[in-house]
Amino acid sequence: MRFWRNMMWKIVVFTVLASVFAVGLGGMVGGFSDVDVNDEGLQNALNFAVVQHNRGTNDLYLSQVEEVVKAQRQLVAGMKYVITVKLAKSTCRKDSANEVCAIQTDPEKTRSYQCKFTVWSRPWINDIRVTKEEC
């Protein structure tokens, strides 16, 4: 009986320590955590999502990120990013090539809107994809 009590105590202590360690690292293991908007992986995921979004619209002008509202990531078989952004129409037409595009200054043309992108990235096999888009 004493053996089992000692064993249970060790399991409880281990579980508590593992939880404290995981929280100290910025969240529960496998859970979402906030990510800095300047993080290289986040920027790659966001740029990819915006390009895919622009390809899927019928608008004549490209949309660009006006503001990152929220950015989170989760370690999965790769990295999953969930990014909420405000997009606005730019001055560049879709058929323009490699131009630097500013956001429209005319409020009538800007038409800001919010999107939430879920992007799954596995850079070691050169794979990135938008798994969900809500605008």
Secondary structure, DSSP 4 states (H G I P E B T S, - for coil): -HHHHHHHHHHHHHHHHHHHHHHHTTSSTTS-EE--TT-HHHHHHHHHHHHHHHHT---SEEEEEEEEEEEEEEESSSEEEEEEEEEEEEEEETT--S---PBPSSHHHH--EEEEEEEEEEGGGTEEEEEEEE-
